[in-house]
Amino acid sequence: MKEEQVILVDQNDQPIGTMGKMEAHEKALLHRAFSVFVMNKNGETMLQQRAAHKYHSPLLWTNTCCSHQRMGESNIEAGKRRLQEEMGFKTDLKELFSFTYKAVFDNGLTEHEFDHVMMGEFEGSPEINPDEVAAWKWMKPSDVKKDIEANPNQYTEWFKIIFEKFYSHITLNDTQDEG
């Protein structure tokens, strides 16, 4: 199977080439990525626990799904594709914001990503892909925030970074909606 390619980008998210996913993570090169948060009508977000055999961050909790766009694929198309592949369902997504982050792992790999954060809504239970996901759960964002503070080693490095921005975004919008 051919290694998945990532889209290398500059600081303005302009493509400058492609590279194999592992090489890009070994060299800590900036590349395009996305993170999906799925919410339900109770205001909970769906978290996934990464499969035990993942090459980094196995069995850690993270957002509903995340991955890398393919060349010629929009952010929304990529998010929908990966949501179906990992969690087994489809839903509409909207892009909330994007930002750049870097997370270094003990195994020598680095996530250096221009991340497009998206949100969707779903009611029900996913049909998880066991090659990608070990477990899933719904949690209120305020409870996620508290649990990350109490148990940071149970969450992926990128999720801790992304969740702070996501939490600020949704709580800011809730405040604006009330005003």
C-alpha positions in Angstrom: 0.0 0.0 0.0 1.4 3.4 -1.0 2.1 5.8 1.9 -0.4 8.6 2.3 0.9 12.0 1.1 0.5 15.2 3.1 0.3 18.7 1.6 3.2 20.8 2.6 2.2 24.4 3.1 3.7 27.8 4.0 2.6 29.9 7.0 -0.4 31.2 4.8 -1.6 27.6 4.1 -0.4 27.9 0.5 0.7 24.5 -0.9 4.4 24.2 -1.6 4.6 20.4 -2.3 3.7 17.0 -1.1 5.6 14.4 1.0 5.0 11.0 2.6 3.2 11.4 5.9 5.9 9.7 8.0 8.8 11.7 6.4 6.9 15.0 7.0 6.4 14.0 10.7 10.0 12.9 11.1 11.2 16.2 9.6 8.6 18.3 11.5 7.6 20.1 8.2 4.5 22.3 8.2 1.6 20.5 6.5 -2.2 20.8 6.1 -4.4 18.9 8.5 -7.9 19.0 9.9 -9.7 18.3 13.2 -13.4 17.5 13.5 -15.5 18.0 16.6 -19.0 16.4 16.4 -21.6 17.7 18.9 -25.1 16.4 19.8 -28.2 18.2 20.9 -27.2 17.9 24.5 -24.2 20.1 23.9 -21.8 17.1 24.3 -18.8 16.4 22.0 -18.0 13.0 20.7 -14.5 11.9 21.7 -12.6 8.9 20.3 -10.0 6.7 21.9 -7.2 5.9 19.4 -6.7 2.3 18.5 -4.0 0.4 20.5 -1.8 -0.3 17.5 -1.5 3.4 16.3 2.1 4.4 15.6 1.8 7.3 18.1 -0.6 8.2 20.9 -2.2 4.8 21.1 -5.3 4.5 23.4 -5.3 8.2 24.1 -8.5 10.2 23.9 -8.9 12.9 21.2 -11.5 14.8 19.1 -14.0 12.9 17.0 -11.6 12.5 14.1 -8.6 14.2 12.5 -6.3 13.6 9.5 -4.8 15.2 6.4 -6.4 16.5 3.3 -5.6 14.9 0.0 -4.4 17.0 -3.0 -7.5 18.5 -4.7 -9.8 17.7 -1.7 -11.5 20.6 0.2 -11.3 20.8 4.0 -14.9 19.8 4.3 -14.6 16.9 1.8 -11.6 15.6 3.8 -13.4 15.9 7.1 -16.5 14.1 5.8 -14.3 11.3 4.3 -12.4 10.7 7.4 -15.4 10.9 9.7 -17.0 8.1 7.6 -13.7 6.1 7.6 -13.1 6.3 11.3 -16.5 6.7 12.9 -18.8 5.2 10.3 -21.3 8.1 9.8 -21.8 11.2 7.7 -22.9 14.7 8.7 -22.6 18.2 7.5 -19.5 20.1 8.7 -18.7 23.7 8.9 -15.2 25.2 9.3 -14.8 27.2 12.5 -11.2 28.4 12.4 -7.6 27.4 11.5 -4.3 27.8 13.2 -0.8 26.4 13.2 0.6 24.3 16.0 3.5 22.0 16.8 3.4 18.9 19.1 6.6 16.8 19.6 6.2 13.1 20.5 8.5 10.8 22.5 9.0 8.6 19.4 10.8 11.3 17.5 7.8 12.4 15.4 6.4 15.9 15.3 3.0 17.2 14.3 3.6 20.6 12.7 0.2 21.4 11.2 -1.8 24.1 9.7 -5.0 22.8 11.2 -8.5 23.5 9.9 -11.0 22.9 12.8 -14.5 21.9 11.8 -17.7 21.1 13.7 -20.8 19.0 12.9 -23.8 17.6 14.6 -24.9 14.0 15.1 -27.3 12.0 17.2 -26.8 8.4 17.9 -23.9 5.9 18.1 -21.1 5.7 15.6 -20.0 2.5 13.9 -16.3 2.8 14.8 -13.6 1.3 12.6 -11.5 -0.9 15.0 -8.4 -0.3 12.9 -8.6 3.4 13.9 -10.7 3.7 17.1 -10.7 1.6 20.3 -13.7 3.4 22.0 -15.8 6.5 21.9 -17.9 8.6 24.3 -20.0 11.8 24.6 -18.7 14.4 27.0 -19.7 18.0 27.8 -16.9 20.4 26.8 -16.7 21.8 30.3 -16.1 18.2 31.6 -13.5 17.5 29.0 -11.7 20.7 30.1 -11.7 19.6 33.7 -10.6 16.0 32.8 -7.7 17.3 30.7 -6.5 19.4 33.6 -6.8 16.3 36.0 -5.6 13.6 33.6 -3.5 15.2 30.8 -1.7 12.0 30.0 -5.0 10.4 28.9 -5.3 12.8 25.9 -3.3 13.3 22.7 -0.9 16.2 22.6 -2.6 17.9 19.7 -6.1 17.5 21.2 -5.0 19.4 24.3 -3.8 22.3 22.1 -6.8 22.2 19.7 -9.4 21.7 22.5 -8.4 25.0 24.2 -9.0 26.9 21.0 -12.3 25.0 20.3 -13.5 25.5 23.9 -12.7 29.3 23.7 -14.5 29.4 20.3 -17.7 27.7 21.5 -17.9 29.5 24.8 -17.3 32.9 23.2 -20.1 32.1 20.6 -22.4 31.0 23.4 -21.8 34.3 25.2 -22.4 36.3 22.0 -25.6 34.4 21.3 -27.0 35.3 24.7 -26.1 39.0 24.3 
